[in-house]
Amino acid sequence: MSKFNITSTVILNNGVKMPIFGLGTFQSRSSDVINAVKYALTEGYIHIDTAEVYRNEKQIGATLKELGITRDKIFITSKLAPASHGYEGALRACHQSLSDLQVDYIDLYLVHWPGQAGKKRHSPVHKEIRKQTWKALEELYASGKCKAIGVSNYTLDHLTQMAEYWKVKPAVNQVECHPRLTQLPLRKWCKDHSIVFEAYSSLGVGKLLKEPQVVAIAERHGRTTAQVLLRWGLQHELVVIPKSVKAERISENAKIFD
């Protein structure tokens, strides 16, 4: 791993370079997310992950503008909310995210969830809605509003259905992944189809931090358990986006490349 650093990238299937490490901002709002972004940028982060449902795009956009960050020096991922599915809804939601983030384009725009809010989970209408949603994202991609498009929380069934209608293949699938949820079949399918696998909840929602095997590895290498888990993700060719609002954690998470 010595050849990698905090600004290392993976090349997506459309040629876009995506940083393999970033700051997650789930449940981070108001001053917390503002300070988290500032801490992260100080530590050398160049990738910020947000979403419509996180309700923090305005704060992130304002912070980046306040700091005078050049647009091409930061990689921004955002995600379409389940309530915004459908062709028209997706177009509106993306334009709202662009406005809130105060940018002309989003580097990576993902469908956050494979179902539309307000409908039964196993309703057959979801398949057609996903198709219309993806059509909108393909148009946003063609227009340059999104440099890359992808999905999140998509299973093998969702992806194989999607392959029947996509004109633009998703560049990324962002899914929960860690040593207790390795997602091996899904990861293999994505790799076989040139779709980058991005992991969220790399720490198992904190549950793995006291896992005996993880603790033993951390002690043996003089690292924290969080660093071990994040490094596991990178060494398995995953993009990782650890979330924190604490300066010391944001700094600690970044120190997995030496």
TORSE-298807 format. One record per residue: x, y, z of N, C-alpha, C in turn; residue number from 0. Coordinates in Angstrom, 1 decimal. Example, Ala and Ser with C-alpha at 12.3 -4.5 7.8 and 13.67 -1.06 7.14 Angstrom:
BEGIN
R      nx      ny      nz     cax     cay     caz      cx      cy      cz  num
R    13.2    -5.7     7.8    12.3    -4.5     7.8    13.2    -3.3     7.8    0
R    12.8    -2.2     7.1    13.7    -1.1     7.1    12.9     0.0     7.9    1
# end
This chain:
BEGIN
R      nx      ny      nz     cax     cay     caz      cx      cy      cz  num
R     0.8    -1.2     0.0     0.0     0.0     0.0     0.8     1.3     0.0    0
R     2.2     1.1     0.1     3.0     2.3     0.1     2.9     3.2    -1.1    1
R     2.5     2.6    -2.2     2.4     3.4    -3.4     1.1     4.3    -3.4    2
R     0.2     4.1    -2.5    -1.0     4.9    -2.4    -0.9     6.0    -1.4    3
R    -1.7     7.0    -1.6    -1.7     8.1    -0.6    -3.2     8.7    -0.6    4
R    -3.4     9.7     0.2    -4.7    10.2     0.4    -5.4    10.8    -0.9    5
R    -4.5    11.1    -1.9    -5.1    11.6    -3.1    -5.0    10.6    -4.3    6
R    -4.7     9.4    -4.0    -4.7     8.4    -5.0    -6.1     8.2    -5.6    7
R    -6.1     7.8    -6.9    -7.4     7.7    -7.5    -7.6     6.3    -8.2    8
R    -8.8     6.0    -8.5    -9.1     4.8    -9.4    -9.8     5.4   -10.6    9
R    -9.5     4.8   -11.7   -10.1     5.3   -13.0   -11.4     4.6   -13.2   10
R   -12.5     5.3   -13.3   -13.8     4.8   -13.5   -14.0     4.3   -15.0   11
R   -15.0     3.6   -15.3   -15.2     3.0   -16.6   -15.4     4.0   -17.7   12
R   -15.5     5.3   -17.3   -15.6     6.4   -18.4   -14.4     7.3   -18.4   13
R   -13.4     6.9   -17.7   -12.1     7.6   -17.7   -12.0     8.6   -16.6   14
R   -13.0     8.9   -15.8   -13.0     9.9   -14.7   -12.1     9.3   -13.6   15
R   -11.3    10.1   -13.0   -10.5     9.7   -11.8   -11.2    10.0   -10.5   16
R   -11.4     8.9    -9.7   -12.1     9.1    -8.5   -11.2     8.8    -7.3   17
R   -11.1     9.7    -6.3   -10.2     9.4    -5.2   -10.7     8.2    -4.4   18
R    -9.7     7.3    -4.0   -10.1     6.1    -3.3   -10.4     6.3    -1.9   19
R   -10.3     7.5    -1.4   -10.5     7.8     0.0   -11.3     9.1     0.1   20
R   -12.3     9.2     1.0   -13.0    10.5     1.2   -13.6    10.6     2.5   21
R   -14.3    11.7     2.7   -15.0    12.0     3.9   -16.5    11.7     3.8   22
R   -17.0    10.8     4.6   -18.5    10.6     4.6   -19.1    11.7     5.5   23
R   -20.4    12.1     5.1   -21.0    13.1     5.9   -22.4    12.7     6.3   24
R   -22.7    11.4     6.3   -24.0    11.0     6.8   -24.3    11.4     8.2   25
R   -25.5    12.0     8.4   -25.9    12.5     9.8   -25.0    13.7    10.3   26
R   -24.2    14.3     9.4   -23.4    15.5     9.8   -24.1    16.7     9.3   27
R   -24.5    17.6    10.2   -25.2    18.8     9.8   -24.7    20.0    10.5   28
R   -25.2    21.2    10.0   -24.9    22.5    10.6   -23.4    22.7    10.8   29
R   -23.1    23.1    12.0   -21.7    23.4    12.2   -20.8    22.2    12.2   30
R   -21.4    21.1    12.6   -20.6    19.8    12.6   -20.1    19.5    11.2   31
R   -20.9    19.6    10.2   -20.4    19.2     8.8   -19.5    20.3     8.3   32
R   -19.8    21.5     8.6   -18.9    22.6     8.2   -17.5    22.4     8.8   33
R   -17.4    22.1    10.1   -16.1    21.9    10.7   -15.4    20.6    10.2   34
R   -16.2    19.6     9.9   -15.7    18.3     9.4   -15.0    18.5     8.1   35
R   -15.7    19.3     7.2   -15.1    19.5     5.9   -13.8    20.3     6.0   36
R   -13.8    21.3     6.9   -12.6    22.1     7.1   -11.5    21.2     7.6   37
R   -11.8    20.4     8.6   -10.8    19.5     9.2   -10.2    18.6     8.1   38
R   -11.1    18.0     7.3   -10.7    17.1     6.2    -9.8    17.7     5.2   39
R   -10.2    18.9     4.8    -9.4    19.5     3.8    -8.0    19.9     4.3   40
R    -7.9    20.2     5.6    -6.6    20.5     6.2    -5.7    19.2     6.2   41
R    -6.4    18.1     6.3    -5.7    16.8     6.4    -5.3    16.3     5.0   42
R    -5.8    16.9     4.0    -5.5    16.5     2.6    -6.5    15.8     1.9   43
R    -7.7    15.6     2.5    -8.8    15.0     1.8    -9.2    15.8     0.5   44
R    -9.5    15.0    -0.6   -10.0    15.7    -1.8   -11.3    15.2    -2.3   45
R   -12.0    14.4    -1.4   -13.2    13.7    -1.8   -14.2    13.9    -0.7   46
R   -15.4    14.5    -1.0   -16.5    14.7     0.0   -17.7    13.9    -0.5   47
R   -18.3    13.1     0.3   -19.5    12.3     0.0   -20.7    12.9     0.7   48
R   -21.7    13.2     0.0   -22.9    13.8     0.6   -24.1    13.2    -0.1   49
R   -25.3    13.7     0.2   -26.5    13.1    -0.4   -27.7    14.1    -0.2   50
R   -28.7    14.0    -1.0   -29.9    14.8    -0.9   -30.5    14.6     0.5   51
R   -30.6    13.3     0.9   -31.2    13.0     2.2   -30.4    13.4     3.4   52
R   -29.1    13.7     3.2   -28.3    14.1     4.4   -28.6    15.5     4.8   53
R   -29.2    16.3     3.9   -29.6    17.7     4.2   -28.4    18.6     4.6   54
R   -27.3    18.4     4.0   -26.1    19.2     4.3   -25.4    19.7     3.1   55
R   -26.0    19.6     1.9   -25.4    20.0     0.7   -25.1    21.5     0.7   56
R   -26.1    22.3     1.3   -25.9    23.7     1.3   -24.7    24.1     2.2   57
R   -24.6    23.5     3.3   -23.4    23.8     4.2   -22.1    23.4     3.6   58
R   -22.1    22.3     2.9   -20.8    21.8     2.2   -20.5    22.8     1.1   59
R   -21.5    23.1     0.3   -21.2    24.1    -0.8   -20.7    25.4    -0.3   60
R   -21.3    25.9     0.7   -21.0    27.2     1.3   -19.5    27.2     1.9   61
R   -19.2    26.1     2.5   -17.9    25.9     3.1   -16.8    25.9     2.0   62
R   -17.0    25.1     1.0   -16.0    25.0    -0.1   -15.9    26.4    -0.8   63
R   -17.0    27.1    -0.9   -16.9    28.5    -1.5   -16.1    29.4    -0.6   64
R   -16.4    29.4     0.7   -15.8    30.2     1.7   -14.2    30.0     1.7   65
R   -13.9    28.7     1.5   -12.4    28.4     1.6   -11.7    28.7     0.2   66
R   -12.5    29.0    -0.8   -11.9    29.3    -2.1   -11.3    28.0    -2.8   67
R   -11.9    26.9    -2.5   -11.4    25.6    -3.1   -11.7    25.6    -4.6   68
R   -10.7    25.5    -5.4   -10.9    25.4    -6.8   -11.7    24.2    -7.2   69
R   -12.6    24.3    -8.1   -13.5    23.2    -8.4   -12.8    21.9    -8.8   70
R   -11.8    22.0    -9.6   -11.1    20.8   -10.0   -10.2    20.2    -9.0   71
R   -10.2    20.8    -7.8    -9.3    20.2    -6.7   -10.1    19.4    -5.7   72
R   -11.4    19.3    -5.9   -12.3    18.6    -5.0   -13.2    17.7    -5.8   73
R   -13.4    16.4    -5.3   -14.3    15.5    -5.9   -15.5    15.4    -5.0   74
R   -16.7    15.7    -5.6   -17.9    15.7    -4.8   -18.8    14.5    -5.3   75
R   -19.3    13.7    -4.4   -20.3    12.7    -4.7   -21.6    13.1    -4.0   76
R   -22.7    13.0    -4.7   -24.0    13.2    -4.1   -24.9    12.1    -4.6   77
R   -26.1    12.1    -4.0   -27.0    11.0    -4.2   -28.4    11.4    -4.3   78
R   -29.2    10.8    -5.2   -30.6    11.1    -5.4   -31.4    10.4    -4.3   79
R   -32.3    11.1    -3.7   -33.1    10.6    -2.6   -34.2     9.7    -3.1   80
R   -34.6     8.7    -2.3   -35.7     7.8    -2.7   -36.9     8.5    -3.1   81
R   -37.2     9.6    -2.4   -38.4    10.4    -2.7   -38.4    11.1    -4.1   82
R   -37.2    11.2    -4.7   -37.0    11.9    -5.9   -36.9    11.0    -7.1   83
R   -37.2     9.7    -7.0   -37.1     8.8    -8.1   -38.1     9.2    -9.2   84
R   -37.8     8.6   -10.4   -38.6     8.9   -11.6   -37.8     9.9   -12.4   85
R   -38.2    10.0   -13.7   -37.5    10.8   -14.7   -37.5    12.3   -14.3   86
R   -38.7    12.9   -14.1   -38.7    14.3   -13.8   -38.2    14.6   -12.4   87
R   -38.5    13.7   -11.5   -38.0    13.9   -10.1   -36.5    13.9   -10.0   88
R   -35.9    13.0   -10.7   -34.4    12.9   -10.7   -33.8    14.1   -11.3   89
R   -34.3    14.6   -12.4   -33.8    15.8   -13.0   -33.9    17.0   -12.1   90
R   -35.0    17.2   -11.4   -35.2    18.3   -10.5   -34.3    18.2    -9.3   91
R   -34.1    17.0    -8.8   -33.3    16.8    -7.6   -31.8    17.1    -7.9   92
R   -31.4    16.6    -9.0   -30.0    16.9    -9.4   -29.7    18.4    -9.5   93
R   -30.6    19.1   -10.2   -30.4    20.5   -10.4   -30.5    21.2    -9.0   94
R   -31.3    20.7    -8.1   -31.3    21.3    -6.7   -30.0    21.1    -6.0   95
R   -29.5    19.9    -6.1   -28.2    19.6    -5.5   -27.1    20.5    -6.1   96
R   -27.1    20.7    -7.4   -26.1    21.5    -8.0   -26.2    22.9    -7.4   97
R   -27.4    23.4    -7.3   -27.6    24.8    -6.7   -27.2    24.8    -5.2   98
R   -27.5    23.8    -4.5   -27.2    23.8    -3.0   -25.7    23.7    -2.8   99
R   -25.0    22.9    -3.7   -23.6    22.8    -3.6   -22.8    23.9    -4.2  100
R   -23.5    24.8    -5.0   -22.9    25.9    -5.6   -21.8    25.5    -6.6  101
R   -22.2    24.5    -7.4   -21.2    24.0    -8.4   -22.0    23.8    -9.8  102
R   -21.2    23.8   -10.8   -21.7    23.6   -12.2   -21.9    22.1   -12.5  103
R   -21.2    21.3   -11.8   -21.3    19.8   -12.1   -21.0    19.0   -10.8  104
R   -21.5    17.8   -10.7   -21.2    16.9    -9.6   -20.3    15.8   -10.2  105
R   -19.3    15.5    -9.5   -18.3    14.5   -10.0   -18.9    13.1   -10.1  106
R   -19.7    12.7    -9.1   -20.3    11.4    -9.1   -21.7    11.5    -8.5  107
R   -22.7    11.2    -9.3   -24.1    11.3    -8.8   -24.7     9.9    -8.8  108
R   -25.2     9.4    -7.6   -25.6     8.1    -7.4   -27.1     8.0    -7.2  109
R   -27.8     7.0    -7.6   -29.1     6.7    -7.1   -29.0     6.0    -5.8  110
R   -29.5     6.7    -4.7   -29.1     6.3    -3.3   -29.8     5.0    -2.9  111
R   -30.9     4.7    -3.5   -31.6     3.5    -3.0   -32.4     2.9    -4.2  112
R   -32.5     1.6    -4.3   -33.2     1.0    -5.5   -34.7     1.1    -5.5  113
R   -35.3     1.7    -4.5   -36.8     1.8    -4.5   -37.2     3.2    -4.3  114
R   -38.4     3.5    -4.7   -39.0     4.9    -4.5   -39.7     4.9    -3.1  115
R   -39.5     6.0    -2.4   -40.1     6.2    -1.1   -41.6     6.2    -1.3  116
R   -42.3     5.7    -0.3   -43.8     5.7    -0.3   -44.4     4.5    -0.9  117
R   -43.6     3.6    -1.5   -44.2     2.4    -2.2   -43.7     1.2    -1.4  118
R   -44.5     0.1    -1.5   -44.1    -1.1    -0.8   -42.8    -1.6    -1.3  119
R   -41.9    -2.2    -0.5   -40.6    -2.6    -0.8   -40.5    -3.5    -2.0  120
R   -41.4    -4.5    -2.1   -41.4    -5.5    -3.2   -42.4    -5.2    -4.3  121
R   -42.9    -3.9    -4.4   -43.8    -3.6    -5.4   -43.1    -3.7    -6.8  122
R   -43.8    -4.3    -7.8   -43.2    -4.4    -9.1   -43.0    -3.1    -9.9  123
R   -43.6    -2.1    -9.4   -43.5    -0.8   -10.1   -42.0    -0.2    -9.9  124
R   -41.3    -0.7    -8.9   -40.0    -0.2    -8.7   -39.0    -0.4    -9.9  125
R   -39.2    -1.5   -10.6   -38.3    -1.8   -11.7   -38.5    -0.7   -12.8  126
R   -39.7    -0.3   -13.2   -39.9     0.7   -14.2   -39.5     2.1   -13.7  127
R   -39.7     2.3   -12.4   -39.3     3.6   -11.8   -37.7     3.7   -11.9  128
R   -37.0     2.6   -11.5   -35.6     2.6   -11.6   -35.1     2.9   -13.0  129
R   -35.8     2.3   -14.0   -35.5     2.5   -15.4   -35.6     4.0   -15.8  130
R   -36.7     4.6   -15.4   -36.9     6.0   -15.7   -35.9     6.9   -15.0  131
R   -35.6     6.6   -13.8   -34.6     7.3   -13.0   -33.3     7.3   -13.7  132
R   -32.9     6.1   -14.1   -31.6     6.0   -14.8   -31.5     6.7   -16.1  133
R   -32.7     6.7   -16.8   -32.7     7.5   -18.0   -32.4     9.0   -17.8  134
R   -32.9     9.5   -16.6   -32.7    10.9   -16.3   -31.2    11.1   -16.0  135
R   -30.6    10.2   -15.2   -29.2    10.3   -14.9   -28.3    10.2   -16.1  136
R   -28.7     9.4   -17.1   -27.9     9.3   -18.3   -28.0    10.6   -19.1  137
R   -29.1    11.3   -19.0   -29.2    12.6   -19.7   -28.4    13.7   -18.9  138
R   -28.4    13.6   -17.6   -27.6    14.5   -16.8   -26.1    14.3   -17.1  139
R   -25.7    13.0   -17.3   -24.3    12.7   -17.6   -24.0    13.2   -19.0  140
R   -24.9    13.0   -20.0   -24.6    13.5   -21.3   -24.5    15.0   -21.4  141
R   -25.2    15.7   -20.5   -25.2    17.2   -20.5   -24.0    17.7   -19.8  142
R   -23.3    16.9   -19.1   -22.1    17.3   -18.3   -22.4    17.8   -16.9  143
R   -23.6    17.7   -16.5   -24.0    18.1   -15.1   -23.4    17.1   -14.1  144
R   -23.2    15.9   -14.6   -22.6    14.8   -13.7   -21.5    14.2   -14.5  145
R   -20.3    14.2   -14.0   -19.2    13.7   -14.7   -19.2    12.1   -14.7  146
R   -19.8    11.6   -13.7   -20.0    10.1   -13.7   -21.3     9.8   -12.9  147
R   -21.9     8.7   -13.2   -23.2     8.3   -12.6   -23.1     6.9   -12.1  148
R   -23.8     6.6   -11.0   -23.8     5.2   -10.5   -25.0     5.0    -9.6  149
R   -24.8     3.9    -8.8   -25.9     3.5    -7.9   -25.4     3.2    -6.5  150
R   -26.3     3.1    -5.6   -26.0     2.8    -4.2   -27.0     1.8    -3.7  151
R   -26.5     0.8    -2.9   -27.4    -0.2    -2.3   -28.1    -1.1    -3.3  152
R   -27.5    -1.2    -4.5   -28.0    -2.1    -5.5   -27.5    -3.5    -5.3  153
R   -28.4    -4.5    -5.4   -28.0    -5.9    -5.3   -27.7    -6.5    -6.6  154
R   -27.4    -7.7    -6.7   -27.1    -8.4    -7.9   -28.4    -8.4    -8.8  155
R   -29.6    -8.6    -8.2   -30.8    -8.6    -8.9   -31.1    -7.3    -9.6  156
R   -30.8    -6.2    -8.8   -31.0    -4.8    -9.3   -30.1    -4.6   -10.5  157
R   -28.9    -5.0   -10.4   -27.9    -4.7   -11.4   -28.1    -5.5   -12.7  158
R   -28.5    -6.8   -12.5   -28.7    -7.6   -13.7   -30.0    -7.1   -14.4  159
R   -31.0    -6.6   -13.7   -32.1    -6.0   -14.4   -31.7    -4.7   -15.1  160
R   -30.9    -4.0   -14.4   -30.4    -2.7   -15.0   -29.6    -2.9   -16.3  161
R   -28.9    -4.0   -16.4   -28.1    -4.3   -17.5   -28.9    -4.4   -18.8  162
R   -30.2    -4.7   -18.6   -31.1    -4.9   -19.7   -31.5    -3.6   -20.4  163
R   -31.3    -2.4   -19.7   -31.7    -1.2   -20.3   -30.7    -0.1   -20.2  164
R   -29.6    -0.2   -19.5   -28.7     0.9   -19.4   -28.0     1.2   -20.8  165
R   -27.9     2.4   -21.1   -27.1     2.9   -22.2   -25.8     3.4   -21.7  166
R   -25.7     3.9   -20.5   -24.5     4.2   -19.8   -24.4     3.3   -18.6  167
R   -23.4     2.5   -18.6   -23.2     1.6   -17.5   -22.8     2.4   -16.2  168
R   -23.4     2.0   -15.0   -23.0     2.7   -13.8   -21.5     2.6   -13.6  169
R   -20.9     3.7   -13.1   -19.5     3.7   -12.8   -19.1     3.2   -11.4  170
R   -20.1     3.3   -10.5   -19.9     2.9    -9.1   -21.1     2.3    -8.5  171
R   -20.9     1.4    -7.6   -22.0     0.9    -6.7   -21.5     1.1    -5.3  172
R   -22.2     1.9    -4.5   -21.8     2.2    -3.1   -22.7     1.4    -2.2  173
R   -22.0     0.5    -1.4   -22.7    -0.5    -0.6   -22.0    -0.6     0.7  174
R   -22.8    -1.0     1.7   -22.1    -1.3     3.0   -21.2    -2.5     2.8  175
R   -20.0    -2.4     3.3   -19.0    -3.5     3.1   -17.9    -3.4     4.2  176
R   -17.6    -4.5     4.8   -16.6    -4.6     5.8   -16.3    -6.1     6.1  177
R   -15.3    -6.4     6.9   -15.0    -7.9     7.1   -16.1    -8.8     7.6  178
R   -17.2    -8.2     8.2   -18.3    -9.0     8.5   -19.4    -9.0     7.5  179
R   -19.2    -8.2     6.4   -20.2    -8.2     5.3   -19.4    -7.9     4.1  180
R   -18.7    -9.0     3.6   -17.7    -8.8     2.5   -18.3    -8.6     1.1  181
R   -19.6    -9.0     0.9   -20.3    -8.8    -0.4   -19.5    -9.4    -1.5  182
R   -18.9   -10.5    -1.3   -18.0   -11.1    -2.4   -18.7   -11.3    -3.7  183
R   -19.9   -12.0    -3.8   -20.5   -12.2    -5.1   -20.8   -10.8    -5.8  184
R   -21.3    -9.9    -5.0   -21.6    -8.5    -5.6   -20.4    -7.8    -6.1  185
R   -19.3    -7.9    -5.3   -18.1    -7.3    -5.7   -17.5    -7.9    -6.9  186
R   -17.6    -9.2    -7.1   -17.1    -9.9    -8.3   -17.9    -9.5    -9.5  187
R   -19.2    -9.4    -9.3   -20.0    -9.0   -10.5   -19.7    -7.6   -10.9  188
R   -19.5    -6.7   -10.0   -19.1    -5.3   -10.3   -17.8    -5.3   -11.0  189
R   -16.8    -6.0   -10.4   -15.5    -6.0   -11.0   -15.5    -6.6   -12.5  190
R   -16.3    -7.6   -12.7   -16.4    -8.2   -14.0   -17.1    -7.3   -15.0  191
R   -17.8    -6.3   -14.5   -18.5    -5.3   -15.4   -17.9    -3.9   -15.3  192
R   -16.7    -3.9   -14.7   -16.0    -2.6   -14.7   -16.7    -1.5   -13.9  193
R   -17.4    -1.9   -12.8   -18.1    -1.0   -11.9   -17.3    -1.0   -10.6  194
R   -16.8     0.2   -10.2   -16.0     0.4    -9.0   -16.9     0.1    -7.8  195
R   -16.4    -0.6    -6.8   -17.2    -0.9    -5.6   -16.7     0.0    -4.5  196
R   -17.6     0.8    -4.0   -17.4     1.8    -2.9   -18.0     1.3    -1.6  197
R   -17.3     1.3    -0.5   -17.8     0.8     0.7   -18.2     2.0     1.6  198
R   -19.4     1.8     2.2   -19.7     2.7     3.4   -19.9     1.8     4.6  199
R   -19.9     2.5     5.8   -19.9     1.7     7.1   -18.8     0.7     7.2  200
R   -17.6     1.2     6.8   -16.4     0.3     6.8   -16.1    -0.2     8.2  201
R   -16.6     0.5     9.3   -16.3     0.1    10.6   -17.5    -0.8    11.2  202
R   -18.4    -1.2    10.3   -19.5    -2.0    10.8   -20.4    -1.2    11.7  203
R   -20.6     0.1    11.4   -21.4     1.0    12.3   -20.8     1.0    13.7  204
R   -19.5     0.9    13.8   -18.7     0.9    15.0   -18.6    -0.4    15.7  205
R   -19.4    -1.4    15.3   -19.4    -2.7    16.0   -18.1    -3.5    15.9  206
R   -17.4    -3.2    14.8   -16.2    -4.0    14.6   -14.9    -3.4    15.3  207
R   -15.1    -2.3    15.9   -14.0    -1.6    16.6   -13.4    -2.4    17.8  208
R   -14.3    -3.2    18.4   -13.9    -4.0    19.5   -13.8    -5.5    19.2  209
R   -13.9    -5.9    17.9   -13.8    -7.2    17.4   -12.4    -7.8    17.8  210
R   -12.3    -8.9    18.5   -11.0    -9.4    19.0    -9.9    -9.5    17.9  211
R   -10.3   -10.0    16.7    -9.3   -10.2    15.7    -8.8    -8.8    15.2  212
R    -9.7    -7.9    15.1    -9.3    -6.6    14.6    -8.4    -5.9    15.7  213
R    -8.8    -6.0    16.9    -8.0    -5.5    18.0    -6.6    -6.0    18.0  214
R    -6.5    -7.4    17.8    -5.2    -8.0    17.8    -4.3    -7.5    16.6  215
R    -4.9    -7.4    15.5    -4.1    -6.8    14.3    -3.7    -5.4    14.6  216
R    -4.6    -4.6    15.1    -4.2    -3.2    15.4    -3.1    -3.1    16.4  217
R    -3.1    -3.9    17.5    -2.0    -3.9    18.5    -0.7    -4.4    17.9  218
R    -0.8    -5.4    17.0     0.4    -5.9    16.4     1.1    -4.9    15.5  219
R     0.3    -4.1    14.9     0.9    -3.1    13.9     1.0    -1.7    14.4  220
R     0.6    -1.5    15.7     0.6    -0.1    16.3    -0.4     0.8    15.6  221
R    -1.5     0.3    15.3    -2.6     1.1    14.7    -3.9     1.1    15.5  222
R    -4.8     1.9    15.1    -6.1     1.8    15.8    -7.0     0.8    15.0  223
R    -8.0     0.3    15.6    -8.9    -0.6    15.0    -9.6     0.0    13.7  224
R    -9.9     1.3    13.8   -10.5     2.0    12.7    -9.6     2.0    11.5  225
R    -8.3     2.3    11.8    -7.3     2.3    10.7    -7.2     0.9    10.0  226
R    -7.2    -0.1    10.8    -7.1    -1.5    10.3    -8.3    -1.8     9.4  227
R    -9.5    -1.4     9.8   -10.7    -1.7     9.0   -10.7    -0.9     7.7  228
R   -10.3     0.3     7.8   -10.2     1.2     6.6    -9.2     0.6     5.6  229
R    -8.1     0.2     6.2    -7.0    -0.4     5.3    -7.5    -1.7     4.7  230
R    -8.2    -2.4     5.4    -8.8    -3.7     4.8    -9.6    -3.3     3.6  231
R   -10.4    -2.3     3.6   -11.1    -1.9     2.5   -10.2    -1.5     1.3  232
R    -9.3    -0.7     1.5    -8.4    -0.3     0.4    -7.6    -1.5    -0.1  233
R    -7.2    -2.4     0.7    -6.4    -3.5     0.2    -7.3    -4.5    -0.5  234
R    -8.6    -4.4    -0.4    -9.5    -5.2    -1.2   -10.1    -4.4    -2.4  235
R    -9.4    -3.3    -2.7    -9.7    -2.5    -3.9   -11.0    -1.8    -3.8  236
R   -11.4    -1.4    -2.6   -12.6    -0.7    -2.4   -12.3     0.8    -2.2  237
R   -13.2     1.7    -2.6   -13.2     3.1    -2.2   -13.8     3.2    -0.8  238
R   -13.2     3.9     0.1   -13.7     4.0     1.4   -14.0     5.5     1.8  239
R   -15.0     5.7     2.5   -15.5     7.1     2.8   -15.8     7.2     4.3  240
R   -14.9     7.0     5.2   -15.2     7.1     6.7   -15.8     8.4     7.1  241
R   -16.8     8.3     7.9   -17.6     9.4     8.4   -17.1     9.8     9.8  242
R   -16.9    11.1    10.0   -16.6    11.6    11.4   -16.8    13.1    11.4  243
R   -17.1    13.7    12.5   -17.1    15.1    12.7   -16.0    15.6    13.7  244
R   -15.2    14.6    14.2   -14.2    14.9    15.1   -12.9    15.1    14.5  245
R   -12.2    16.2    14.8   -10.9    16.5    14.1    -9.9    15.3    14.3  246
R    -9.8    14.8    15.5    -8.8    13.8    15.8    -9.1    12.5    15.0  247
R   -10.4    12.2    14.8   -10.8    11.0    14.0   -10.5    11.2    12.5  248
R   -10.9    12.4    12.1   -10.6    12.7    10.7    -9.1    12.6    10.3  249
R    -8.3    13.1    11.2    -6.9    13.0    11.1    -6.4    11.5    11.2  250
R    -6.9    10.8    12.1    -6.5     9.4    12.3    -6.9     8.6    11.1  251
R    -8.1     8.8    10.6    -8.5     8.0     9.4    -7.6     8.2     8.2  252
R    -7.1     9.4     8.1    -6.2     9.8     7.0    -4.9     9.1     7.0  253
R    -4.5     8.7     8.2    -3.1     8.1     8.4    -3.1     6.6     8.2  254
R    -3.6     6.2     7.1    -3.6     4.7     6.8    -2.8     4.4     5.5  255
R    -2.0     5.4     5.1    -1.2     5.2     3.9     0.3     5.1     4.1  256
R     0.7     5.3     5.3     2.2     5.3     5.6     2.6     3.9     6.1  257
# end
